[in-house]
Amino acid sequence: MPMSDPTAAVIPKPGGIGVGGGGGDDEEPVEIREVWADNLEEEFALIRDVVDEFPFVAMDTEFPGIVCRPVGAFRSPADYNYATLKANVDMLHLIQLGLTFSSPRGELPALGPGRRRCVWQFNFREFDDARDIFASDSIELLRRSGIDFRRNSERGVDARRFAELLMSSGVVLNDSVYWVTFHAGYDFGLHGGLNKLAELLDVERVGESHQAGSDSLVTSCAFWKLKDSFFAGSTEKYAGVLYGLNAENGVNLIILS
């Protein structure tokens, strides 16, 4: 089946890192592979082929915003944050999911006849802005960023089928896979969210901000720059940590100014 609606751009390739800003004259195209119902199986076949060699998975999601907050007494801010997260996840439908796979050297997989570096953006069909609850400012932001909710409804991936393929893909339930995320909603220490962090780290963007594929790529690039610049090459201290949900871990924030 044909791959639908790719977005591609050429960005610099610094030494040792597959994508990002700064350094070196070598350049490679990076493609955001749009995934719809008609090419879901084909794209998961590619993902199964690359996950072993590219086990660092940066993830970003787009969803209808924060629509509720829990009430009551909580033992800690982490408990409140988790209750907020769970309540909204249980109520809302996912709109987009972006996955960026990278090697232990920060390189992206290269696919197709042109060996083009790529990331994946899954578009889901379940959200209906005429029926479902949502935060108006979040939906307007996604519209301005280019998300077409009617197209998602007509052509989007069925979430249950996606889950079935994900569970058998080798991406989850795999101790050799490392997940990288950016939690902008609670990251007050990183003023301005993901875009500001990318600017501070000289990471260039491919595609539109506030779309999951592009944001997952920026998250991946930022991770590798932070790892080299601030983590002394090791990220073990931060393994299993989700910002806002791990207050008991005593993990110090890195504040960039």
C-alpha positions as a LaTeX table, in Angstrom:
\begin{tabular}{lrrr}
\hline
Residue & $x$ (\AA) & $y$ (\AA) & $z$ (\AA) \\
\hline
Met1 & 0.00 & 0.00 & 0.00 \\
Pro2 & 1.30 & 3.51 & $-0.68$ \\
Met3 & 2.66 & 5.56 & 2.18 \\
Ser4 & 0.42 & 8.59 & 2.70 \\
Asp5 & 1.24 & 12.27 & 2.98 \\
Pro6 & 4.94 & 12.26 & 3.93 \\
Thr7 & 6.60 & 15.38 & 5.26 \\
Ala8 & 10.31 & 15.71 & 4.59 \\
Ala9 & 13.01 & 18.28 & 5.18 \\
Val10 & 16.78 & 18.46 & 5.09 \\
Ile11 & 18.49 & 19.25 & 8.37 \\
Pro12 & 22.13 & 19.20 & 9.49 \\
Lys13 & 23.71 & 16.01 & 10.76 \\
Pro14 & 26.24 & 16.71 & 13.51 \\
Gly15 & 28.98 & 14.21 & 14.19 \\
Gly16 & 27.69 & 11.08 & 15.90 \\
Ile17 & 24.08 & 12.28 & 15.99 \\
Gly18 & 21.50 & 11.39 & 13.36 \\
Val19 & 19.64 & 14.71 & 13.40 \\
Gly20 & 19.78 & 18.07 & 15.10 \\
Gly21 & 21.23 & 21.53 & 14.85 \\
Gly22 & 24.80 & 22.66 & 14.69 \\
Gly23 & 28.05 & 21.08 & 13.66 \\
Gly24 & 29.30 & 19.58 & 10.43 \\
Asp25 & 28.43 & 20.09 & 6.79 \\
Asp26 & 26.82 & 16.69 & 6.15 \\
Glu27 & 23.06 & 16.86 & 5.66 \\
Glu28 & 20.39 & 14.19 & 5.43 \\
Pro29 & 16.68 & 14.36 & 4.66 \\
Val30 & 14.34 & 13.35 & 7.48 \\
Glu31 & 10.85 & 12.13 & 6.64 \\
Ile32 & 7.82 & 12.10 & 8.92 \\
Arg33 & 5.95 & 8.96 & 7.85 \\
Glu34 & 2.22 & 9.59 & 8.21 \\
Val35 & 0.38 & 6.45 & 9.33 \\
Trp36 & $-3.31$ & 5.93 & 8.53 \\
Ala37 & $-5.60$ & 2.91 & 8.53 \\
Asp38 & $-4.57$ & 1.96 & 4.99 \\
Asn39 & $-0.84$ & 1.70 & 5.70 \\
Leu40 & $-0.82$ & 0.72 & 9.39 \\
Glu41 & 0.23 & $-2.90$ & 8.86 \\
Glu42 & 2.95 & $-1.91$ & 6.40 \\
Glu43 & 4.46 & 0.66 & 8.75 \\
Phe44 & 4.42 & $-1.70$ & 11.74 \\
Ala45 & 6.30 & $-4.24$ & 9.64 \\
Leu46 & 9.03 & $-1.61$ & 9.19 \\
Ile47 & 9.01 & $-0.79$ & 12.90 \\
Arg48 & 9.47 & $-4.46$ & 13.79 \\
Asp49 & 12.52 & $-4.50$ & 11.52 \\
Val50 & 14.20 & $-1.45$ & 13.09 \\
Val51 & 13.46 & $-1.66$ & 16.83 \\
Asp52 & 16.36 & $-3.98$ & 17.72 \\
Glu53 & 18.97 & $-1.76$ & 16.10 \\
Phe54 & 17.27 & 1.50 & 17.12 \\
Pro55 & 16.01 & 0.80 & 20.67 \\
Phe56 & 15.78 & 4.40 & 21.96 \\
Val57 & 12.15 & 5.42 & 21.39 \\
Ala58 & 11.11 & 9.05 & 21.85 \\
Met59 & 7.34 & 9.42 & 22.15 \\
Asp60 & 4.98 & 12.37 & 21.88 \\
Thr61 & 1.18 & 12.46 & 21.90 \\
Glu62 & $-1.48$ & 14.95 & 20.92 \\
Phe63 & $-4.76$ & 14.74 & 22.80 \\
Pro64 & $-7.78$ & 16.98 & 23.51 \\
Gly65 & $-6.21$ & 18.81 & 26.46 \\
Ile66 & $-6.78$ & 18.72 & 30.21 \\
Val67 & $-10.54$ & 18.56 & 30.79 \\
Cys68 & $-10.80$ & 17.60 & 34.47 \\
Arg69 & $-8.87$ & 17.71 & 37.72 \\
Pro70 & $-9.36$ & 15.48 & 40.76 \\
Val71 & $-10.69$ & 16.72 & 44.09 \\
Gly72 & $-9.88$ & 15.48 & 47.56 \\
Ala73 & $-6.81$ & 15.01 & 49.73 \\
Phe74 & $-3.59$ & 13.69 & 48.25 \\
Arg75 & $-0.48$ & 12.51 & 50.06 \\
Ser76 & 1.90 & 14.33 & 47.74 \\
Pro77 & 2.02 & 16.46 & 44.57 \\
Ala78 & 3.06 & 13.30 & 42.70 \\
Asp79 & $-0.17$ & 11.57 & 43.77 \\
Tyr80 & $-2.23$ & 14.55 & 42.59 \\
Asn81 & $-0.37$ & 14.65 & 39.27 \\
Tyr82 & $-0.96$ & 10.95 & 38.72 \\
Ala83 & $-4.67$ & 11.25 & 39.55 \\
Thr84 & $-4.97$ & 14.14 & 37.08 \\
Leu85 & $-3.15$ & 12.19 & 34.40 \\
Lys86 & $-5.22$ & 9.04 & 34.91 \\
Ala87 & $-8.57$ & 10.85 & 34.97 \\
Asn88 & $-7.86$ & 12.59 & 31.68 \\
Val89 & $-6.38$ & 9.54 & 29.95 \\
Asp90 & $-9.44$ & 7.50 & 30.94 \\
Met91 & $-11.84$ & 10.13 & 29.56 \\
Leu92 & $-10.15$ & 11.23 & 26.35 \\
His93 & $-9.29$ & 9.81 & 22.93 \\
Leu94 & $-5.76$ & 10.01 & 21.54 \\
Ile95 & $-5.45$ & 12.16 & 18.40 \\
Gln96 & $-1.84$ & 11.55 & 17.33 \\
Leu97 & 1.16 & 9.54 & 18.48 \\
Gly98 & 4.71 & 10.23 & 17.32 \\
Leu99 & 7.53 & 7.69 & 17.62 \\
Thr100 & 11.18 & 8.42 & 16.87 \\
Phe101 & 13.56 & 5.46 & 16.97 \\
Ser102 & 17.28 & 6.03 & 17.39 \\
Ser103 & 20.40 & 3.93 & 17.81 \\
Pro104 & 22.73 & 4.11 & 20.84 \\
Arg105 & 24.65 & 6.75 & 18.84 \\
Gly106 & 21.54 & 8.87 & 18.23 \\
Glu107 & 21.12 & 7.88 & 14.57 \\
Leu108 & 17.70 & 7.46 & 12.96 \\
Pro109 & 16.68 & 4.45 & 10.82 \\
Ala110 & 17.06 & 4.94 & 7.07 \\
Leu111 & 14.37 & 3.33 & 4.90 \\
Gly112 & 13.32 & 3.07 & 1.28 \\
Pro113 & 15.26 & 3.34 & $-1.98$ \\
Gly114 & 16.61 & 6.76 & $-1.01$ \\
Arg115 & 17.66 & 5.56 & 2.47 \\
Arg116 & 15.85 & 8.52 & 3.98 \\
Arg117 & 15.97 & 8.94 & 7.76 \\
Cys118 & 12.48 & 8.74 & 9.22 \\
Val119 & 10.12 & 9.02 & 12.18 \\
Trp120 & 6.51 & 7.85 & 12.48 \\
Gln121 & 3.30 & 9.79 & 13.12 \\
Phe122 & 0.12 & 7.78 & 13.82 \\
Asn123 & $-3.22$ & 9.51 & 13.23 \\
Phe124 & $-6.20$ & 8.11 & 15.16 \\
Arg125 & $-9.89$ & 8.13 & 14.28 \\
Glu126 & $-11.68$ & 7.93 & 17.64 \\
Phe127 & $-11.80$ & 11.62 & 18.61 \\
Asp128 & $-14.94$ & 13.45 & 17.43 \\
Asp129 & $-15.03$ & 17.17 & 18.18 \\
Ala130 & $-18.82$ & 17.17 & 17.70 \\
Arg131 & $-19.34$ & 14.53 & 20.37 \\
Asp132 & $-16.37$ & 14.28 & 22.73 \\
Ile133 & $-15.28$ & 16.51 & 25.58 \\
Phe134 & $-12.17$ & 18.62 & 24.96 \\
Ala135 & $-10.31$ & 21.76 & 26.02 \\
Ser136 & $-11.12$ & 24.43 & 23.43 \\
Asp137 & $-7.69$ & 26.07 & 23.51 \\
Ser138 & $-5.96$ & 22.72 & 22.93 \\
Ile139 & $-8.13$ & 21.83 & 19.94 \\
Glu140 & $-7.70$ & 25.27 & 18.38 \\
Leu141 & $-3.92$ & 24.96 & 18.78 \\
Leu142 & $-3.96$ & 21.58 & 17.04 \\
Arg143 & $-6.08$ & 22.97 & 14.21 \\
Arg144 & $-3.65$ & 25.84 & 13.72 \\
Ser145 & $-0.83$ & 23.30 & 13.69 \\
Gly146 & $-2.40$ & 21.54 & 10.72 \\
Ile147 & $-4.33$ & 18.63 & 12.23 \\
Asp148 & $-7.46$ & 17.88 & 10.18 \\
Phe149 & $-9.98$ & 16.21 & 12.49 \\
Arg150 & $-12.31$ & 15.23 & 9.66 \\
Arg151 & $-9.49$ & 13.47 & 7.84 \\
Asn152 & $-8.53$ & 11.68 & 11.06 \\
Ser153 & $-12.13$ & 10.51 & 11.47 \\
Glu154 & $-12.33$ & 9.24 & 7.89 \\
Arg155 & $-8.85$ & 7.76 & 7.41 \\
Gly156 & $-7.41$ & 7.39 & 10.88 \\
Val157 & $-6.07$ & 4.32 & 12.65 \\
Asp158 & $-8.35$ & 2.23 & 14.85 \\
Ala159 & $-6.85$ & 2.43 & 18.33 \\
Arg160 & $-7.62$ & $-1.19$ & 19.19 \\
Arg161 & $-5.90$ & $-2.49$ & 16.08 \\
Phe162 & $-2.95$ & $-0.20$ & 16.80 \\
Ala163 & $-2.70$ & $-1.66$ & 20.31 \\
Glu164 & $-2.70$ & $-5.22$ & 18.96 \\
Leu165 & 0.12 & $-4.46$ & 16.54 \\
Leu166 & 2.10 & $-2.50$ & 19.14 \\
Met167 & 1.97 & $-5.36$ & 21.64 \\
Ser168 & 3.47 & $-7.76$ & 19.09 \\
Ser169 & 5.97 & $-5.30$ & 17.61 \\
Gly170 & 8.84 & $-5.69$ & 20.07 \\
Val171 & 8.56 & $-2.02$ & 21.04 \\
Val172 & 6.80 & $-2.71$ & 24.37 \\
Leu173 & 7.43 & $-5.46$ & 26.94 \\
Asn174 & 11.06 & $-5.36$ & 25.85 \\
Asp175 & 13.77 & $-4.71$ & 28.43 \\
Ser176 & 16.16 & $-3.65$ & 25.67 \\
Val177 & 14.00 & $-0.66$ & 24.65 \\
Tyr178 & 14.52 & 2.76 & 26.27 \\
Trp179 & 11.68 & 5.31 & 26.29 \\
Val180 & 12.31 & 9.07 & 26.10 \\
Thr181 & 9.53 & 11.59 & 26.78 \\
Phe182 & 9.05 & 15.30 & 27.43 \\
His183 & 6.33 & 16.37 & 29.86 \\
Ala184 & 5.87 & 20.02 & 28.99 \\
Gly185 & 2.71 & 20.51 & 31.04 \\
Tyr186 & 4.52 & 20.25 & 34.37 \\
Asp187 & 8.05 & 21.18 & 33.30 \\
Phe188 & 8.10 & 24.64 & 34.84 \\
Gly189 & 11.87 & 24.38 & 35.19 \\
Leu190 & 12.18 & 24.34 & 31.39 \\
His191 & 10.49 & 27.65 & 30.60 \\
Gly192 & 8.64 & 27.72 & 27.30 \\
Gly193 & 8.22 & 23.97 & 26.90 \\
Leu194 & 9.72 & 21.78 & 24.20 \\
Asn195 & 10.25 & 24.57 & 21.66 \\
Lys196 & 12.26 & 26.62 & 24.15 \\
Leu197 & 14.34 & 23.60 & 25.13 \\
Ala198 & 15.05 & 22.89 & 21.45 \\
Glu199 & 16.11 & 26.50 & 20.92 \\
Leu200 & 18.46 & 26.40 & 23.90 \\
Leu201 & 20.04 & 23.17 & 22.65 \\
Asp202 & 20.25 & 24.34 & 19.00 \\
Val203 & 17.96 & 21.54 & 17.79 \\
Glu204 & 16.22 & 22.21 & 14.48 \\
Arg205 & 12.63 & 21.14 & 13.89 \\
Val206 & 11.28 & 19.08 & 10.99 \\
Gly207 & 7.55 & 19.51 & 10.36 \\
Glu208 & 5.01 & 21.43 & 12.43 \\
Ser209 & 5.21 & 21.97 & 16.19 \\
His210 & 2.32 & 20.50 & 18.17 \\
Gln211 & 2.20 & 17.55 & 15.81 \\
Ala212 & 3.28 & 14.30 & 17.42 \\
Gly213 & 5.82 & 13.11 & 14.84 \\
Ser214 & 7.74 & 16.38 & 14.78 \\
Asp215 & 7.61 & 16.75 & 18.56 \\
Ser216 & 8.86 & 13.19 & 19.10 \\
Leu217 & 11.83 & 13.92 & 16.80 \\
Val218 & 12.66 & 17.12 & 18.68 \\
Thr219 & 12.38 & 15.18 & 21.96 \\
Ser220 & 14.82 & 12.57 & 20.66 \\
Cys221 & 17.32 & 15.19 & 19.44 \\
Ala222 & 17.09 & 17.09 & 22.73 \\
Phe223 & 17.68 & 13.88 & 24.69 \\
Trp224 & 20.91 & 13.09 & 22.86 \\
Lys225 & 22.18 & 16.65 & 23.26 \\
Leu226 & 21.34 & 16.62 & 26.99 \\
Lys227 & 22.96 & 13.21 & 27.40 \\
Asp228 & 26.23 & 14.40 & 25.89 \\
Ser229 & 26.24 & 17.86 & 27.50 \\
Phe230 & 24.74 & 17.36 & 30.97 \\
Phe231 & 24.50 & 13.66 & 31.83 \\
Ala232 & 28.21 & 12.84 & 31.40 \\
Gly233 & 27.19 & 10.16 & 28.92 \\
Ser234 & 25.02 & 8.25 & 31.43 \\
Thr235 & 21.25 & 8.41 & 31.97 \\
Glu236 & 20.90 & 5.63 & 34.56 \\
Lys237 & 19.98 & 8.12 & 37.29 \\
Tyr238 & 16.89 & 9.07 & 35.31 \\
Ala239 & 15.77 & 5.55 & 34.33 \\
Gly240 & 12.07 & 5.03 & 34.98 \\
Val241 & 11.47 & 8.65 & 35.98 \\
Leu242 & 8.38 & 10.51 & 34.76 \\
Tyr243 & 8.48 & 14.18 & 35.70 \\
Gly244 & 5.80 & 15.04 & 38.24 \\
Leu245 & 5.23 & 11.40 & 39.21 \\
Asn246 & 8.56 & 10.56 & 40.87 \\
Ala247 & 9.02 & 13.14 & 43.61 \\
Glu248 & 10.25 & 10.45 & 45.97 \\
Asn249 & 13.21 & 9.63 & 43.73 \\
Gly250 & 15.10 & 12.77 & 44.65 \\
Val251 & 16.08 & 13.43 & 41.05 \\
Asn252 & 17.44 & 16.93 & 40.52 \\
Leu253 & 16.20 & 19.00 & 37.60 \\
Ile254 & 18.54 & 20.51 & 35.07 \\
Ile255 & 17.53 & 24.15 & 34.67 \\
Leu256 & 18.75 & 25.82 & 31.49 \\
Ser257 & 19.02 & 29.60 & 31.48 \\
\hline
\end{tabular}
